[in-house]
Amino acid sequence: MRRGPVVCLLVTGWLGAQAPATATLLARARELTAERRAEIVRTIEQRLVRDRDEHLQRIQSSARGVAAYASPEPKTWFEPREFAPAAAARHLVAAGSSTHRTATAGMAAFVCLPELHGVVHYDWGRAVAVHAGGEPGADQRLENYSHGLPPAADQALARTLATLDQDPRQHRLAAYFEHLYADRQGQVFAGVTLFDAWSAGSVVEMPDTDAIAFARQILGSRAFVAPIPADRRRDRLYEQVREAFAEHREYRTLRLALAATYVAAHPTLDATYVDLLPRCHWLWQECGEDPRRLAERLAGAKDRPTLLAEVDARLRQDSAPAEQRCRDMEAMAAHLRGLVAAGLDGGD
């Protein structure tokens, strides 16, 4: 990826010096009773309801007006009996087993804002925001505020992704790559999707079952049956799967970075994608913090490289608006950490 301009101030700069570090706040909170921590959370949340910070209000408003979220559904895998009856029957390998750990080393899920405690997340395979049930406890909410993440940040993240994810082809690719990863011996690895496996950059087994499923569901072709001969047709099919994954990863990671910067100045992302962050701040300020306008902007772009080149050119001309947005988001996070500090100090 071509490196873009870095326009955001670091949290460890002048602004970070005005608010205690997250680790310090969490260490101090652990010294208190659960009852006292819950009392601090209640006080913070009462203040935040009437807080006038525009970014806080924008993010908190994401929790309003939703009649219901979708319910979670377990991840499934492609069945040999449907796509490759001659292949070995499949069975689920439990996460945490030695077999699972060995086969899936390095295949971690691609997560933005891993520090965020929430119950609402975006299901890429179904293209819906999902409520996992319950609500974050007081300690989890206190951790969120100590990280500078406001109430309803999980809902804002998921709903923003739902708004930005509007491409029908990418929905089909997501539905394919959100199936569970399996090897040629029929082992299906719990909790590890094809997207996770391919993202790891390691050698990924491609059983006939999954290759034929791709041919039918993505290419619309029934030309392949098991066993697939080791010839140029198979090589080309494998290459089409690789190309489709690369296409979908570019699509998904840009939207993840955009959604993360909707709620945080410096969201935790894989280092590969950190250069997206200043571009994301610029796009949000250009679109007036409106996910629908940004979705239209993305839909109107020729492709991701062209879009990022346009944004970089604008940043070189005038990076001040994106820098200001970043500072404003840093100020919001510092304000939240300050409220936690005040509560720990016994303030009201």
C-alpha positions, 0 to 999 in steps of 0.5 A: 500500500502506498503511504499516505500523509499522516495528519493526526496528532498523536494522543501522547502529544499535548492533548494526552498530557491533559488526561490520565493514561488509560492504563493508569485509570484502569489500575486505579479503578481495580482498587475500588469496590464493584459498587463504587465503580458502578456508582462512578459509571452512573454519574458519568452517564448522567453527565454524558446525556446532557454533554454538549460535545457534538461528537459525543452526541453524534455517537450516542444518537446512533443508539436511538431509533432502532426498533430491533437488531438481528439475532446472532446465528452460528457460523456454518460450513460448506457441506460436501454432500451438496457440493462434493459428495465424494469428499470426506464428511466434515466435523467440527474441531473445538476451539482451544483444542491442540488440533485447532491451535496447530492448524489455525496458528496466526488465523486471528479474526480481523477486528477493529477497536478490540478494546471496545466492549459491546453487544452489537456487532456487524455480521458481514455474512448476513449484512446486518447489525446483530445484538448478541444479547444483554448489555455491557456491565458497569466495569465494561462500560468504565473500561470503554470510557477509560479508552475514550470510547463513548456510550453506544460506540458499538452500535455506532460502529455496527450501524455505520458498517451496515450503511457503508456496506451496500455493494451486492457483489461484496455481499455475496463474497462476504457470505462465501468468506464468512463460512468456517474454514475446513481442511481436506480431511474434513476438519472444520475449525470453530470460530475461524472463517475463510476470511480469517484464514485467507487474511493470515497470509499463510498457506490455506487449504482449498478443498474441492467442497469449498472450491466448487461452492465458490464456482457455483455461488460466485461464478455461477458455474456448474462446470466443476465436480469432485474430484477436480483434476489438477489441471489449468482449469483448477489453477484458474479457479483457485486464482479466481478465489484468491482474486475475489478474496483480495477484492473483498479484503480491500472493500471490507478493510476500508469500511472497517477503518471508516467505521472505526474513525467514526467513533475514535481518533486513533482506532486500533487497527492492523499496522497494514491499514494504519495509513487509511486513518488520515484518509478516513478523517478527511472523508468524514469531514468532507461528508459532514459526519453523515454515513449515508453521504459517505456511502454515496461517496464510496459508491460513486468512486471508480475503485479504492486506489482511485478514491485514495489517490483523490483523497491524498491529493486533497490532503496535500492541498489542505490537511487542516480540516482532517487534522481538526477532526482528529483533534476534536475526536482526541478531545472527546476521548480525553474528556471521557478519560477526564470524567473517569479520573474525576470519578476516581478522585471522588468528584461529582 
